[in-house]
Amino acid sequence: MSDKFILGRYIQLDSWVHALDPRTKLIAVFYFILIVFLANNFIGYSLLFAYLLIAIKRSQISYKFFFSGLKPMLWIILFTVVFQILFTQGGKTYFAWGPISITSLGLINGGYIFMRLFLIIMMSTVLTLTTAPLELTDGVEHLLRPLTKVGFPSHEVALMLSIALRYVPTLMDEAQTIMNAQRARGVEFDQGSLMDRLKAIIPILVPLFVSAFNRAEELAIAMESRGYQGAEGRSKYRQLRYQTKDVWVLLSMILLTLAVFLSRFY
């Protein structure tokens, strides 16, 4: 599973999206997430989906690679959708049993939830696949820098975000290694009752947590040994500069907002 989990990974290419300023990509992704909740019909979600496909195309990463990377998170999306369908009241009732029911409003809301989660996850994946962790750190720090005037630790927040994104694939790879080791000892993760499967996960979580804490300690020691003292007195090797293409991206987001807003009336 870990080799297909793409959220948090970075692929170095010479694409139009890769060349964008990280601040532009961060603003565009968070703005896109807000627009997702503005859509309320098929036309609006179609516009958002088309914008997502264009972004993937301009990143020069294949659609197959993107959609295969969604599979590990598909169960979480489906669980959320099913929960929404079964416990939403309203509209025409197709099935009812106690507090559980399937209604027309539940099906509609379930479809909306699926599209929202899908769009948010895929656009966030575009960000991480086309932006190096160090660029993300610089972008977040620059965007949060005005808050330092009120005592907000923008550099530390950016550093934590960068480290978290960097170690998501590493932890997934390590979890897969532990699962393979447990399978070699005869442990079955996909057989037995639900309780048996939950018990089989415990031998994975304990060494995974121990390994994560060990990695955190090693990283802290490495940073201290290199004289890390936070943002105070640090100079920047990479200087961020907006380009014409960044302006076009922001303008396209404004046009997308207007199109989605107008679609609410059709």
Disulfide bonds with the S-S distance in Angstrom:
none
